[in-house]
Amino acid sequence: MRIYLSLIFVFLCHAGWAQDWEDQETFSGTQATTTLTIISSTDTDLFAPLVRAFIAQNQDIAIEYLVTGTADIDKRFRQTPNAFDIAISSAMDLQFKLANDGYARTLDDISYPRWAQWRQSLFAFTSEPAAIVINRAAFEGRPIPQSRQDLIEALRARPDFFRNRVGTYDVHQSGLGYLFATQDARSSETFWRLMEVMGSLGVRLYCCSGDMIDDLSDGTIVVAYNVLGSYAKAHADSQDVLEIVLPSDFPTTMMRTALVSRASGEWLAAERFIQFLVTYQSNPIEGVRTLPPLNDGKSGVDRATIALDPALMTFLDTLKRNKFLSEWESALIQN
C-alpha cells in the first residue's frame, strides 16, 4: 500500500508540473524497459546529443528530460526527491548542499578524481566560464572591454547609449547567477563597482543565459554580464553579432554537476548514465561534443574554477545570503 500511494504521489506531481517546464522531451531506446527522469538546467538542444549517445549504447533505457531553472531544481528536488532519478545543474552550491544534506546516492563503483567529485555522490562533468558578452555593433570603432574595469569605464563614458541596454542575472531567480555573483564578490571589489554602474543605467535582470543571449542578438541589450560561456559560444558560432569576453582581471568558471537521487527506484540505470557522463570526458564521441569538458580532466582543477568543496555553502547560510541580497539590491535596483 505504501508503494502504491508513493507512485500515485509521484504521478500527481508530474501531472501538476506538466505545464511548468521550460522544456520537456522523451528519448527512448528500441528495447526500453526502464525510464530515467532527469531534471536539468541545461537546455535540451545542448544536452540532447549526449542523451542520444547514451541511448545508442543503452537501448534498454528511456529518458524523460525536464528542463527548469537552477533554483527551481533545488526546490522541486527537495520537495519530491522520489520524482526524479538524476539532477543536473550549473549551480554548484545548490547541488553540493543537496548532496551534503543526504539527497544524493553514493556511487562507489564510479572511479573519478577527488577534485571532480564530492564523496562519490556529486560528479562534475564540464567546466564553463562566466563571460561578458557584447553585441559587436555597440562597440564599432571602439575597443571592446577586456576586463570588468574596462567595462565600467566604457559604460560610464556613454551612459545615455547604454541606458536600459545592459543585462545580468536576477540572483533571486537564478541559482547559477547567485553563485557567479557571490564568487565574484569574494574575488574583488570591482564587482560591486560594476553592479552600481549597471544599476544606475537601469540594468535588465534575467532568469537565464538563453534569454540574455536572445536579447543581445536582436539588440534589446548590447552588453550582458556573467553569461554562461557555453551558451554564448553555441550562439556565437552560428551568428557573427556576438563577441565573447573572458575577463582578464579574474576569471570565474563553474563545473556543471550531476547526482543520483537517493530516493531513485532506478538508481542502477541512473548510475550507468553518470558513468557515461564521466567516461565521456576522457573518451568523447566524435560529433557529440556540445558542452565543454572539464578544464584538464587529468591533473586537476585550475585556479579559475570554483572548487567542489564545503566553501560552496558559505553564501547559502541564511544570514549571509540575506546580507548579500540586500547589498546586491542596493547596488542594482536604484529607484
C-alpha positions in Angstrom: 0.0 0.0 0.0 2.8 2.4 0.8 4.5 1.8 -2.6 1.1 2.3 -4.3 0.5 5.6 -2.6 4.0 6.7 -3.3 3.5 6.0 -7.0 0.2 8.0 -7.0 2.0 10.9 -5.4 4.8 10.9 -8.0 2.2 10.8 -10.8 0.2 13.7 -9.4 3.4 15.7 -9.0 4.3 15.2 -12.6 0.8 15.9 -13.8 0.7 19.1 -11.8 4.0 20.2 -13.2 3.3 19.2 -16.8 2.8 22.8 -17.9 5.6 24.3 -15.8 8.7 23.0 -17.5 10.8 25.3 -19.7 11.2 22.2 -22.0 10.3 18.5 -21.8 11.4 15.7 -24.1 11.5 11.9 -24.0 14.3 9.8 -25.6 13.9 6.1 -25.9 15.9 3.0 -26.8 14.3 0.5 -29.1 14.1 -2.1 -26.3 13.4 0.3 -23.4 12.2 -1.3 -20.2 13.4 1.3 -17.8 12.7 5.1 -17.7 15.0 7.6 -16.1 13.6 11.0 -15.2 16.3 13.7 -15.3 15.6 17.2 -14.0 18.2 19.6 -15.5 19.1 23.3 -16.1 20.8 22.5 -19.4 18.9 23.4 -22.5 17.6 20.4 -24.4 19.4 21.4 -27.7 22.7 21.4 -25.9 22.2 18.2 -23.9 20.2 16.1 -26.3 23.3 14.9 -28.3 24.7 13.4 -25.0 21.4 11.7 -24.2 21.1 10.2 -27.7 24.7 8.9 -27.5 23.9 7.3 -24.2 20.6 5.8 -25.5 22.5 4.4 -28.5 24.7 2.4 -26.1 21.8 1.5 -23.7 18.8 0.6 -25.8 17.0 -0.8 -22.7 16.7 2.7 -21.2 14.3 5.7 -21.9 15.0 9.1 -20.6 12.4 11.8 -19.7 14.3 15.0 -19.8 12.8 18.0 -17.9 14.3 21.5 -18.1 13.9 24.2 -15.5 15.9 26.9 -13.7 18.7 26.1 -11.2 16.8 27.4 -8.2 13.7 25.6 -9.2 15.6 22.3 -9.5 16.7 22.6 -5.9 13.2 23.4 -4.7 11.5 20.6 -6.6 14.1 18.0 -5.8 13.8 18.7 -2.1 10.0 18.6 -2.2 9.8 15.3 -4.1 13.2 13.5 -4.4 11.5 10.3 -5.5 10.0 12.0 -8.5 13.5 12.3 -10.2 16.3 9.9 -10.8 19.1 12.4 -11.7 19.6 16.1 -11.1 21.9 18.1 -13.4 22.6 21.7 -12.6 25.1 24.5 -13.2 24.5 25.8 -9.7 27.4 24.0 -7.9 26.5 25.4 -4.5 22.9 24.2 -4.5 23.9 20.8 -5.9 26.6 20.5 -3.2 24.1 21.3 -0.5 21.7 18.7 -1.9 24.4 16.1 -1.7 25.6 17.2 1.7 22.0 17.1 3.1 21.7 13.5 2.1 19.6 13.7 -1.1 22.2 12.1 -3.3 23.1 8.4 -3.5 26.7 7.3 -3.1 28.0 5.6 -6.2 31.0 3.6 -5.0 31.7 1.9 -8.4 32.5 5.1 -10.2 36.2 5.9 -10.3 36.8 9.7 -10.6 39.4 12.2 -9.5 38.8 13.6 -6.0 38.8 17.2 -7.2 35.9 16.5 -9.7 33.5 14.7 -7.2 32.3 15.0 -3.7 32.1 11.8 -1.6 31.2 9.7 -4.6 27.8 11.4 -4.7 28.2 14.6 -6.8 30.1 14.4 -10.1 31.4 17.3 -12.2 31.5 16.8 -15.9 32.0 20.2 -17.6 34.0 23.4 -16.9 32.2 26.5 -18.2 33.3 30.2 -17.7 31.2 33.2 -16.9 31.6 35.6 -19.7 30.9 39.2 -20.7 29.0 39.0 -24.0 28.8 42.0 -26.2 26.8 43.0 -29.3 29.6 44.0 -31.6 27.7 46.7 -33.3 27.6 48.7 -30.0 31.4 48.9 -30.0 32.0 49.5 -33.7 35.1 51.7 -33.9 35.7 51.4 -30.2 37.9 49.0 -28.1 36.0 46.0 -26.7 36.3 45.8 -22.9 38.6 43.0 -21.8 38.1 43.3 -18.1 35.5 44.4 -15.5 37.3 47.7 -15.1 37.3 48.2 -18.9 33.6 47.6 -18.9 33.0 50.1 -16.1 34.9 52.8 -18.0 33.0 52.0 -21.2 29.6 52.2 -19.5 30.5 55.5 -17.7 31.7 57.0 -21.0 28.3 56.6 -22.8 25.6 56.4 -20.2 22.8 57.5 -22.5 23.7 54.9 -25.1 23.8 52.0 -22.6 20.8 53.0 -20.5 18.3 50.1 -20.3 20.6 48.1 -22.6 22.7 46.2 -20.1 21.7 42.8 -18.6 22.7 40.3 -16.0 21.2 37.5 -13.9 18.4 38.1 -11.4 20.1 36.4 -8.4 16.7 35.9 -6.8 15.6 33.7 -9.7 18.8 32.1 -10.9 20.9 29.8 -8.7 23.7 30.0 -11.2 23.5 33.8 -11.2 23.7 33.8 -7.4 26.7 31.5 -7.5 28.6 33.6 -10.0 27.8 36.9 -8.2 28.9 35.6 -4.8 32.1 34.2 -6.2 32.8 37.5 -8.0 32.2 39.5 -4.8 34.7 37.3 -2.9 37.3 37.9 -5.6 37.3 41.7 -6.0 35.6 44.9 -5.0 35.5 45.7 -8.7 32.3 43.5 -8.9 30.4 45.9 -6.6 31.6 49.0 -8.5 30.4 47.4 -11.7 27.0 46.5 -10.2 26.5 50.1 -9.1 27.2 51.4 -12.6 24.9 48.8 -14.2 22.2 49.7 -11.6 22.5 53.4 -12.4 21.8 52.5 -16.1 18.6 50.7 -15.5 20.0 47.2 -15.8 17.7 44.4 -17.1 17.6 41.3 -15.0 17.2 37.8 -16.4 16.4 34.3 -15.2 18.8 32.6 -17.6 21.6 32.9 -20.1 19.4 31.9 -23.1 17.1 34.9 -22.6 20.0 37.3 -22.3 21.6 35.9 -25.4 18.4 36.3 -27.4 18.1 39.9 -26.3 21.8 40.5 -27.2 21.3 39.1 -30.6 18.4 41.4 -31.5 19.9 44.5 -29.9 17.4 44.8 -27.0 20.6 44.8 -24.8 24.1 45.3 -26.0 26.1 44.0 -23.0 25.4 41.1 -20.8 27.5 40.3 -17.7 28.2 36.8 -16.3 26.6 34.9 -19.2 27.3 31.2 -19.2 30.1 30.9 -21.8 29.0 27.6 -23.3 25.6 29.1 -24.2 27.1 32.2 -25.6 29.5 30.1 -27.8 26.7 28.0 -29.1 25.0 31.1 -30.4 28.2 32.9 -31.5 29.2 30.0 -33.6 26.0 30.4 -35.7 25.9 34.2 -35.9 28.5 37.0 -36.2 26.9 39.6 -34.0 28.2 38.4 -30.6 31.7 38.9 -29.0 32.5 36.7 -26.0 35.0 38.1 -23.5 36.5 36.1 -20.7 37.5 38.9 -18.2 41.3 39.2 -18.0 41.3 40.6 -14.4 39.9 37.5 -12.7 38.1 34.6 -14.4 35.1 32.7 -12.9 34.5 29.1 -14.0 31.9 26.7 -12.7 31.7 22.9 -13.1 28.3 21.5 -14.2 27.4 18.6 -11.8 25.1 15.6 -11.7 23.8 13.5 -8.9 21.6 10.4 -8.5 18.6 10.8 -6.1 18.9 8.7 -3.0 15.2 8.0 -3.4 15.5 6.8 -7.0 13.9 3.5 -7.8 16.0 3.2 -10.9 19.4 4.0 -9.4 21.3 1.3 -11.2 20.3 2.7 -14.5 21.0 6.2 -13.3 24.5 5.1 -12.2 25.1 3.9 -15.8 24.2 7.4 -17.0 26.6 9.1 -14.6 29.3 6.6 -15.6 28.6 7.6 -19.2 29.0 11.3 -18.4 32.3 11.0 -16.6 33.7 8.5 -19.1 32.8 10.8 -21.9 35.1 13.4 -20.6 38.2 11.3 -21.4 36.6 9.5 -24.4 34.5 11.9 -26.3 32.3 10.7 -29.1 33.0 12.4 -32.4 30.3 14.9 -33.4 28.6 14.8 -30.0 30.6 17.4 -28.1 28.1 20.2 -27.3 29.3 21.1 -23.8 33.0 21.8 -22.9 34.8 19.1 -20.9 36.5 19.6 -17.6 39.4 22.1 -17.8 42.0 19.4 -17.7 40.4 16.1 -16.9 43.7 14.6 -15.7 45.8 16.7 -13.5 43.2 18.7 -11.7 41.2 21.9 -11.4 42.8 25.2 -12.2 42.7 28.4 -10.1 39.9 29.9 -12.2 37.5 27.1 -11.4 35.2 27.2 -8.4 36.2 24.3 -6.2 33.8 21.5 -5.4 34.2 21.7 -1.6 32.2 22.9 1.5 33.2 26.5 1.0 30.4 26.5 -1.7 27.8 26.6 1.1 29.2 29.8 2.6 26.6 32.1 0.9 23.8 29.6 1.4 23.8 30.4 5.1 20.6 32.3 5.7 22.2 35.4 7.3 25.0 35.6 4.7 22.5 35.2 1.9 20.2 37.9 3.2 23.1 40.3 3.7 24.4 39.6 0.2 21.0 40.0 -1.4 20.5 43.3 0.4 23.8 44.7 -0.9 23.0 43.4 -4.4 19.6 45.1 -4.4 21.1 48.3 -3.1 23.6 48.3 -6.0 21.4 47.2 -8.9 17.9 48.3 -8.0 18.2 52.1 -7.9 14.8 53.7 -7.9 
